[in-house]
Amino acid sequence: MTDEIVAGTVTITGHGGDELEAYLAKPTDDTPRGGVVVIHHMPGYDAATKEMVRRFAVEGYNALCPNLYTREAPGADPDDAAAAVRASGGVPDDRLVGDVAGAADYLRALENANGRIGVIGHCSGGRQAFLAGCSLDLDAAVDCYGAFVVNDPPEAMKQMKPLLGLAPQLSCPLLGLFGAEDQFPGPDEVAVLAAELEKLGKEHEFHTYAGAGHSFFSVDRPSYRPEAATDGWQRIFDFYARTLAA
């Protein structure tokens, strides 16, 4: 761990060459280290997500969260931006992949980068982390309760579709963290995904927490479950220590 980090807003190049706002945090020393692309949840590019980015930097990683809603609502409050994107049906999958690719390229270009990239997301970001792992050449992916990987999304989320068919393309080890009381994804959906990855011989590690529902990592929400979140964070750091080391 290191207490010496720098953090702030940068501009990256995303899908289609679009310029996106992003939040970067990284240690100040020159030791080569892995990078983590943090995909924000559906509520948006908010303070809680930026706190996670800083936590990864304290743990020794370069971390970057692209604002996926930059195009629809540049400079807007996270709640307003999220509402605008929901009204349009969500972030298109191809655009998400391009934006994560741009974030990964930014991290790889840092002077203290070791070239290894992981991705993590919660809620919609968990689904998108799986999508990125199946669409890009990455070294690790963490899916925190990402729904609609297996099941169909509601009609309102017209930009989304099930992703199970992409599982043969998964390029990296996958860590999945889920709540037993969650409905999106429910335990049945998690079981189907685990079985498919097992059948394909894809490296994965899934954990489901009793007494936890959706968003159990969210410290600012009633859904927060300290015991599950504490164990989950440790599993994330152990996983990245194995997969992102030089």
C-alpha angles and dihedrals in degrees: 000000000000131000093198108090137139122216137179149113121307136171121242135181113248138175114338092008093291118156113237134189112239138176117233129191124175142157115265099230127088098239109132110251143167125262131232124205107207112205109204122230124252093271084069147232094339142155094267092055092048088052088057090051090054091047091058090051091052087052089056106266134116103239132190133181116194116209099239090190096057093110098050098039116011111193093359127141109270093245093051092045092050091050091053092051093046089053090055092050100260135287112321112244096233091052091049091053091050092049093050089047089054091049091049091050090051091052093046090053094057114111093238096046121124092199097250118121133193129183131208135182141171127214107341085003090060090058089046092050088058090047091051091048090054095044106039137045101257136156100221141003131197120199113194107192096319111179131207095035088118107010129058115264122234117277091255090066093061094156091064129079134172114282103199091107089064093060094100087063096055103135101192146026113291128214115196124193118187143168120239090217095050121113097190094073101011122197090260091059091048090050092053091051092047091050092050093050090047091051091050094047092239115160109246141151120200128187126184120195122217114229093019126112133179119327096015089155092060106106091187096056136073087240091069113123109189097196094050093042094049092051090044094053091051091051090050093052092045090049094050091045087060098041107033102042116117 
